[in-house]
């Protein structure tokens, strides 16, 4: 375990493949650093019924429906005033939110470096074209199968939506940074390797493979992926390497940093609330507070008082990329457990 942690600390965060995670961010994160990554859940509505989706089940607050447009613009304005570098709009299905183009324009006018949309890929191409023209530079699209029959089944709705999603992935990949998210369940695990190779053939920039939260098992056999696929996708390569090392996607260990440095210059808003992160929100964590002018300070206060390893939601569900970032930031500010930093125990 200690060997794995030392390797995680010495690796450059840039090598992982997530453009919001950088060594320079980890070294300089503070109450006054730029807001590096913020995410806004625009709506709980979705036209798919994916069987693994957490949706609003178990959430500690009611965030159903659409976020009020005036509230959304106010929050974006606060983030932009805080030097917002990267923003993500998600949901639900954010393309169902009627004012998504207006929010994208606000970000573009506010000189946000990267504007991302997480989508199931089912919207009409005209809408994706509009978003691209307005400045969206990153699309994250769900793809859970390499064949139409099972793909349509995974959408949870009748029709041939899988074919439309695949067509949109291929189209968007030719115009922007596009990744696919492959959520693996017991029903789809045997086809995960083929789905990854299929996604690569669509021209995507990267592949984010993860086991479903309800299942959260090790994925095996992915280290047999062709080198030309692994070498083309840094995030995929990062995660496959972890699987081969018997490291799961989720879970903080006693040797990991127990502080969430991400929360200092990151924010997640759903409804009238801001949460530590999307995963904590979906797993029923309490919000840090209500949306308002004191959000940044409230997040710093939460950081100071919160022990991620003592929090059962964080301990079980925190993602490997977040853990590696916090370990790196913890090394810079000396908040790692002594067992990792010095080879002993606290």
C-alpha positions as CSV (number, residue, x, y, z in Angstrom):
1,X,0.0,0.0,0.0
2,X,2.7,2.5,0.9
3,X,4.6,1.7,-2.3
4,X,1.4,2.4,-4.3
5,X,0.9,5.7,-2.5
6,X,4.5,6.9,-3.1
7,X,4.1,6.1,-6.8
8,X,0.8,8.1,-6.8
9,X,2.5,11.1,-5.2
10,X,5.5,11.1,-7.5
11,X,3.5,10.8,-10.7
12,X,2.6,14.1,-12.3
13,X,-1.1,14.8,-12.1
14,X,-1.0,15.9,-15.7
15,X,-0.2,12.4,-16.7
16,X,-3.7,11.2,-15.5
17,X,-5.4,12.9,-18.3
18,X,-8.0,15.1,-16.5
19,X,-7.1,18.7,-17.5
20,X,-8.5,20.1,-14.2
21,X,-5.9,18.1,-12.2
22,X,-2.4,19.6,-12.3
23,X,0.6,19.7,-10.0
24,X,0.5,23.5,-10.1
25,X,-3.1,23.5,-8.8
26,X,-2.3,21.0,-6.0
27,X,0.7,23.0,-4.9
28,X,-1.1,26.4,-4.8
29,X,-4.6,25.5,-3.8
30,X,-6.0,27.9,-1.2
31,X,-8.9,30.1,-0.2
32,X,-7.9,32.6,-2.8
33,X,-6.7,30.4,-5.7
34,X,-8.8,30.6,-8.9
35,X,-11.9,28.4,-9.0
36,X,-10.5,25.5,-10.9
37,X,-13.5,23.3,-11.6
38,X,-17.2,24.0,-10.8
39,X,-20.2,21.8,-11.7
40,X,-23.8,22.8,-11.9
41,X,-26.6,20.3,-12.1
42,X,-29.2,22.0,-14.2
43,X,-32.1,19.5,-14.0
44,X,-33.1,16.2,-12.5
45,X,-35.1,15.4,-15.6
46,X,-33.7,12.8,-18.0
47,X,-35.2,11.1,-21.0
48,X,-33.2,7.9,-20.3
49,X,-33.7,5.4,-17.4
50,X,-30.3,3.8,-17.1
51,X,-30.5,0.9,-14.6
52,X,-27.4,1.9,-12.7
53,X,-28.2,5.7,-12.4
54,X,-28.3,7.0,-8.8
55,X,-30.6,9.8,-9.8
56,X,-32.0,11.5,-6.8
57,X,-32.4,8.4,-4.7
58,X,-30.9,8.8,-1.3
59,X,-30.1,12.5,-1.7
60,X,-30.2,14.5,1.6
61,X,-32.0,17.4,-0.1
62,X,-34.7,17.7,-2.7
63,X,-33.0,19.0,-5.8
64,X,-35.7,17.8,-8.2
65,X,-36.8,19.8,-11.2
66,X,-34.8,22.6,-12.9
67,X,-32.5,25.0,-11.2
68,X,-34.0,28.5,-11.2
69,X,-32.4,30.4,-14.1
70,X,-31.7,33.6,-12.1
71,X,-30.1,31.5,-9.4
72,X,-28.0,29.7,-12.0
73,X,-26.7,33.0,-13.5
74,X,-26.0,34.4,-10.0
75,X,-23.9,31.3,-9.1
76,X,-22.0,31.4,-12.4
77,X,-21.3,35.1,-11.8
78,X,-19.8,34.3,-8.4
79,X,-17.7,31.5,-9.8
80,X,-16.5,33.7,-12.7
81,X,-15.7,36.5,-10.2
82,X,-13.6,33.9,-8.4
83,X,-11.5,33.3,-11.6
84,X,-13.5,30.2,-12.8
85,X,-11.2,28.2,-15.2
86,X,-13.3,25.1,-16.0
87,X,-17.1,24.6,-15.7
88,X,-19.3,21.5,-16.3
89,X,-23.1,21.4,-16.8
90,X,-24.7,18.1,-15.9
91,X,-27.9,16.7,-14.5
92,X,-30.2,14.7,-15.1
93,X,-29.8,15.4,-18.8
94,X,-28.6,19.0,-19.2
95,X,-29.7,19.4,-22.8
96,X,-33.3,19.3,-21.6
97,X,-32.7,22.5,-19.6
98,X,-34.0,25.3,-21.9
99,X,-31.5,27.9,-20.8
100,X,-28.3,25.8,-21.2
101,X,-27.2,27.9,-24.3
102,X,-27.6,31.1,-22.2
103,X,-25.4,29.8,-19.4
104,X,-22.8,28.7,-21.9
105,X,-22.8,32.3,-23.4
106,X,-22.3,33.7,-19.9
107,X,-19.3,31.5,-19.4
108,X,-17.9,32.4,-22.7
109,X,-18.3,36.1,-21.9
110,X,-16.6,35.5,-18.6
111,X,-13.5,34.1,-20.2
112,X,-13.9,30.6,-18.8
113,X,-11.2,28.5,-20.3
114,X,-13.2,25.2,-20.8
115,X,-16.9,24.7,-20.8
116,X,-18.0,21.1,-20.5
117,X,-21.4,19.3,-20.8
118,X,-22.1,15.8,-19.5
119,X,-24.9,14.3,-21.7
120,X,-26.4,11.0,-22.6
121,X,-25.8,11.9,-26.3
122,X,-29.5,11.8,-27.3
123,X,-30.1,15.4,-28.2
124,X,-30.5,16.5,-31.8
125,X,-27.3,17.5,-33.6
126,X,-28.6,21.0,-34.1
127,X,-28.4,21.5,-30.3
128,X,-24.9,20.1,-30.1
129,X,-23.9,22.4,-33.0
130,X,-25.4,25.4,-31.1
131,X,-23.5,24.5,-28.0
132,X,-20.2,24.0,-29.9
133,X,-20.6,27.3,-31.7
134,X,-21.2,29.1,-28.4
135,X,-18.0,27.7,-26.9
136,X,-18.6,24.3,-25.4
137,X,-15.2,22.5,-25.7
138,X,-15.8,19.3,-23.8
139,X,-18.5,16.7,-24.1
140,X,-18.7,13.7,-21.8
141,X,-21.1,11.2,-23.2
142,X,-22.4,7.9,-21.8
143,X,-21.8,4.7,-23.8
144,X,-22.5,1.4,-22.0
145,X,-22.5,-1.1,-24.9
146,X,-20.9,-1.9,-28.2
147,X,-24.0,-3.4,-29.7
148,X,-27.4,-1.9,-30.4
149,X,-29.6,-4.5,-28.7
150,X,-28.0,-4.2,-25.3
151,X,-27.2,-0.5,-25.8
152,X,-30.9,0.2,-26.3
153,X,-31.7,-1.9,-23.3
154,X,-29.3,0.1,-21.1
155,X,-31.1,3.4,-21.9
156,X,-34.2,2.1,-20.2
157,X,-36.5,3.5,-22.8
158,X,-38.1,2.1,-26.0
159,X,-36.7,3.0,-29.4
160,X,-33.3,3.0,-31.1
161,X,-31.6,5.6,-29.1
162,X,-28.3,3.8,-29.0
163,X,-27.8,4.4,-32.7
164,X,-28.4,8.1,-32.3
165,X,-26.0,8.3,-29.4
166,X,-23.3,6.5,-31.4
167,X,-23.8,8.9,-34.4
168,X,-23.6,11.9,-32.1
169,X,-20.4,10.6,-30.4
170,X,-18.7,10.2,-33.8
171,X,-19.9,13.6,-34.9
172,X,-18.9,15.5,-31.7
173,X,-15.6,13.8,-31.5
174,X,-14.7,15.4,-34.9
175,X,-15.3,18.9,-33.5
176,X,-14.4,18.9,-29.8
177,X,-12.7,17.1,-26.9
178,X,-15.1,14.2,-26.3
179,X,-14.9,11.4,-23.9
180,X,-17.2,8.5,-23.3
181,X,-18.1,7.2,-19.8
182,X,-18.6,3.4,-19.6
183,X,-20.3,2.4,-16.5
184,X,-19.8,-1.4,-16.0
185,X,-22.4,-3.5,-14.2
186,X,-22.5,-7.3,-13.6
187,X,-24.6,-7.5,-16.8
188,X,-22.1,-5.6,-19.0
189,X,-18.7,-6.5,-17.5
190,X,-18.0,-9.3,-20.0
191,X,-18.4,-6.9,-22.9
192,X,-16.4,-4.0,-21.3
193,X,-13.3,-4.7,-23.4
194,X,-15.2,-4.7,-26.6
195,X,-17.1,-1.6,-25.7
196,X,-13.8,0.3,-25.0
197,X,-12.4,-0.8,-28.4
198,X,-15.7,0.2,-30.1
199,X,-15.5,3.7,-28.4
200,X,-11.9,4.1,-29.6
201,X,-13.1,3.5,-33.1
202,X,-15.6,6.4,-32.8
203,X,-12.7,8.9,-32.5
204,X,-13.1,9.9,-28.9
205,X,-10.4,11.7,-27.0
206,X,-10.6,9.4,-24.0
207,X,-12.5,6.7,-22.2
208,X,-13.5,6.7,-18.6
209,X,-14.4,3.2,-17.5
210,X,-15.8,2.7,-14.0
211,X,-17.8,0.1,-12.2
212,X,-21.3,1.0,-11.1
213,X,-21.4,2.5,-7.6
214,X,-23.8,-0.2,-6.4
215,X,-21.4,-2.9,-7.6
216,X,-17.9,-1.3,-7.3
217,X,-15.9,-4.4,-8.2
218,X,-12.5,-4.8,-9.7
219,X,-12.5,-5.0,-13.5
220,X,-10.2,-7.7,-14.9
221,X,-9.1,-8.5,-18.5
222,X,-8.7,-4.8,-19.6
223,X,-4.9,-5.1,-19.5
224,X,-5.2,-7.2,-22.6
225,X,-6.5,-4.1,-24.5
226,X,-4.4,-3.4,-27.7
227,X,-1.5,-1.0,-27.0
228,X,-2.8,1.3,-29.7
229,X,-6.0,1.8,-27.7
230,X,-4.4,2.2,-24.3
231,X,-1.7,4.6,-25.6
232,X,-4.3,6.8,-27.3
233,X,-6.2,7.5,-24.1
234,X,-4.4,8.7,-20.9
235,X,-7.4,8.3,-18.5
236,X,-8.2,4.8,-19.8
237,X,-4.5,3.9,-19.4
238,X,-4.4,5.3,-15.9
239,X,-7.4,3.4,-14.8
240,X,-6.4,0.1,-16.5
241,X,-3.1,0.3,-14.7
242,X,-4.9,0.6,-11.4
243,X,-7.1,-2.4,-12.2
244,X,-3.9,-4.4,-13.0
245,X,-2.5,-3.4,-9.6
246,X,-5.6,-4.6,-7.8
247,X,-6.6,-1.0,-7.0
248,X,-10.3,-0.3,-7.1
249,X,-11.8,2.9,-8.6
250,X,-13.3,4.0,-5.3
251,X,-12.1,4.0,-1.7
252,X,-9.8,5.9,0.7
253,X,-7.3,3.9,2.7
254,X,-5.6,4.7,6.0
255,X,-2.5,5.7,4.0
256,X,-4.2,8.2,1.8
257,X,-4.6,11.9,2.6
258,X,-7.6,12.4,4.9
259,X,-8.3,15.9,3.8
260,X,-10.3,16.9,0.7
261,X,-8.1,19.7,-0.9
262,X,-10.3,19.7,-4.0
263,X,-13.1,21.4,-2.1
264,X,-11.0,24.6,-1.7
265,X,-11.3,25.6,-5.4
266,X,-14.0,23.3,-6.7
267,X,-17.7,23.6,-6.2
268,X,-20.9,21.6,-7.0
269,X,-24.3,23.2,-7.0
270,X,-27.7,21.4,-7.2
271,X,-30.8,23.3,-6.5
272,X,-30.2,25.8,-3.7
273,X,-27.3,23.9,-2.2
274,X,-23.6,23.4,-2.7
275,X,-22.1,20.0,-2.0
276,X,-18.6,18.7,-1.4
277,X,-18.7,16.8,-4.7
278,X,-21.2,15.1,-7.1
279,X,-20.5,11.7,-5.7
280,X,-21.0,12.7,-2.1
281,X,-24.3,14.4,-3.2
282,X,-25.6,11.3,-5.0
283,X,-24.7,9.1,-2.0
284,X,-26.7,11.2,0.4
285,X,-24.1,13.5,2.0
286,X,-25.3,16.7,3.6
287,X,-24.7,19.8,1.6
288,X,-22.0,22.2,2.9
289,X,-24.5,25.0,2.8
290,X,-27.0,27.0,0.8
291,X,-26.0,28.8,-2.3
292,X,-24.9,32.4,-1.5
293,X,-22.0,34.9,-1.3
294,X,-20.4,32.9,1.6
295,X,-20.0,29.6,-0.4
296,X,-16.2,29.9,-0.7
297,X,-15.7,30.5,3.0
298,X,-18.1,27.7,3.9
299,X,-16.1,25.3,1.8
300,X,-12.9,26.3,3.5
301,X,-14.5,25.8,6.9
302,X,-15.7,22.4,5.8
303,X,-12.2,21.5,4.6
304,X,-10.7,22.4,8.0
305,X,-13.2,20.4,10.0
306,X,-13.8,17.4,7.8
307,X,-11.9,14.1,7.9
308,X,-12.6,12.2,4.7
309,X,-11.4,8.8,6.1
310,X,-13.8,9.1,9.0
311,X,-16.7,10.0,6.7
312,X,-18.2,6.6,5.5
313,X,-19.4,8.1,2.2
314,X,-16.0,9.6,1.3
315,X,-14.1,6.5,2.6
316,X,-16.1,4.2,0.4
317,X,-16.9,6.2,-2.7
318,X,-14.1,8.7,-3.3
319,X,-12.6,8.2,-6.8
320,X,-9.0,7.3,-7.5
321,X,-8.3,10.5,-9.4
322,X,-9.6,12.6,-6.5
323,X,-7.6,10.5,-4.0
324,X,-4.4,11.0,-6.1
325,X,-5.0,14.7,-6.3
326,X,-5.5,15.0,-2.6
327,X,-2.5,12.9,-1.9
328,X,-0.4,15.3,-4.1
329,X,-1.9,18.4,-2.4
330,X,-1.4,16.8,1.0
331,X,2.3,16.2,0.2
332,X,2.7,19.8,-0.6
333,X,1.1,21.1,2.6
334,X,2.1,18.1,4.8
335,X,-1.4,16.8,5.6
336,X,-0.7,13.2,4.5
337,X,-0.7,10.5,7.2
338,X,2.8,9.9,8.6
339,X,2.5,6.3,7.4
340,X,2.7,7.6,3.8
341,X,5.0,10.5,4.2
342,X,7.6,9.0,6.5
343,X,7.0,5.2,6.7
344,X,5.5,5.2,10.2
345,X,2.1,5.5,11.8
346,X,0.5,8.4,13.5
